[in-house]
Amino acid sequence: MAELTVTELGQRAKAVAGVLAAASPKQKNDALTAIADALIARTPEIIEANKVDLENAVKNNMSKAMQDRLLLDPKRIEGMAAGVRKLVGLDEVVGKIDEGTVRPNGLRIQKTRVPLGVIGIIFESRPNVTVDAATLCMKAGNCVILRGGKEAFSSNVCLTEIMRDAIEAAGLPKDILQLIHDTSRQSSTELMKLSDYLDVLIPRGGAGLINAVAQNATVPVIKTGVGNCHVYVDESADLEMAVNIIDNGKTQRPSVCNATETVIIHEAVAKELLPMLKARLDAHKVTLHGDDAAQSILGSCVIPAEEDDWANEYLDFQLAVKIVPGISEAIAHIARYGTNHSECIVTKSLENAERFQREVDAAAVYVNASTRFTDGGEFGYGAEIGISTQKLHARGPMGLNELTTTKYLINGSGQIR
């Protein structure tokens, strides 16, 4: 498989797409169960492969947060396998009827769910995405071509081969899942332009990757992942609640797209809230980047914020802090610097809560809850391929339903127009 070109991978995927699209729910679930079993059975192989990537990460001075993103241990592998088993238990989406009508002329029209076809996914350093993406696409009847980053290359190769073996053992073509072994920029560019074979391309990673795909792809793109997420603490907020929400949003897992990156605070509560917040965040050694007002309250421990800080997706133990005179300025700040991912207001004011949810343009808008909940599993969808931040085809957590499209099935009895 290593010697195949991107075009050859596309040809192979297209050749078996019809087989997977026509596969029964049992066939797909049997393959998914085989994958889950194989991940557990071959855990030592996965850990050995992952060690190579972790050693390279240390050599290349990768941040601790990014190393954590890369790490696979028995617990995480068990979690990946459990996620695959959850997919088995989810309802079948292919063939589901969204709506049906009978026209006055007797035509029976059914809008049904069908696979997208062949999906390309470009992602960066999280090897768990290899399993999540492959199995989600398979459950929804889609072939997938994966192109991971060089940071997780050894892990990705191992995981892909384990899954391909399991798929074949379960009686489906192993080429429904393929990995591009070339991690150069050229392979990404080729995948972006593989319009003869790909039906859609999904980038998962930082702003640089997603923007490059959006600007260069000739294949239809669903943008996911960039999350400059904000928490606005209103003047009526429960401050202890605000500290809990911000702490969870920033420190529970800082390297993910739904982590909180900027806190906006109403000036009426800033003097009371900021010392409380700093005391909590100090336990995780969070670096604060603040405006003049934040610096005047907390002093020299706050790094003066520059323009880039307001737009930065830190993915680390760093947080930007902005003090504002009211909700209008908070909404305006989010409109300027947000990435349409997840935004939160902490408030006791129903009027301000409703205004925030009405006026903030994002895939998920929270009142009094952590941005970390923007997740397909947390929303009850079982799993997700990513968080779409665009408005066409899908928005928010992309579960199985969002990995399908529609086909109209029309049955008549000789009608002509």
C-alpha angles and dihedrals in degrees: 000000000000094000096053119110122232089254092052090051089052091051092051093049093049090049093059100033092096092053092055094042089056095043117119121244088251093054091051093044091049089054092048091050089050089052093051091049092048093051090057095041093049098040093123090058091050093050092049091051091046091052089064091056093045092050090051090048091057091047090051093049094242112181119261091245091054091046088055088052088055099045122110118187132162092272093052092045089051087051091052091050091048089052090054091050089051088057089056089058095050121102118264112258101185109094094015112145111231094186141339136201140181112220122219089255090058099256111146111214123191124184105210137181118249132170120272088232118227116013125195117204124192113191140162134226106333110100092190086071087067091065097035094051096043096049097042091051091048093050088053091049097253130134113224137206112198126203111184130181124268090247091072099030098122092046093046094051091050095046093046094050091048091052094045090052091050093048092052092046088054091056103258126113111271090217090076081086122044137164126210106229094194106088095183123118088251093066091052091051091049091051091049089058099041092113094145091066110017122077096189139001123214120192117200116189145057130342093267093057095043094047091048091052094045092050099043108031122106089186116084109268134210107199117217141167117028105123122179089168123186136203115202114200108206124210091255095049125131096244096206088053090049092053091049093049094046093045092051093044093051107032109027090079112344097181097068131091096246094054116119112256104171133034118202115196131193108240092233092068102027097097092053098037103045098062089047091049094046092051090054096044093046088073087068095037092241114182114223124214109192145171124247093276093053091047091051090055101042101024130211095348086079114081111222106257118237126202092265091057092067091056097037123119094204098184085194142076093295129108135187118221125202127181116208136180094233152337094286091062091045092053091046091051091051091047090054101043107019125105098215092253116110130339132177140198122197108204147130091214113102089195093055092042092054092044092051093050091045099047105033111091107216140119091247125024117186136199114202097342137099120267087228089085093075093108134115092235093049091049090055097252092119095232144356141211092217144303112287112215095185130084106229122087095348141010130191123002109009109217131168094294091056091052090064135065132203136267125189115225112199123190123189143165101229100307117165129185 
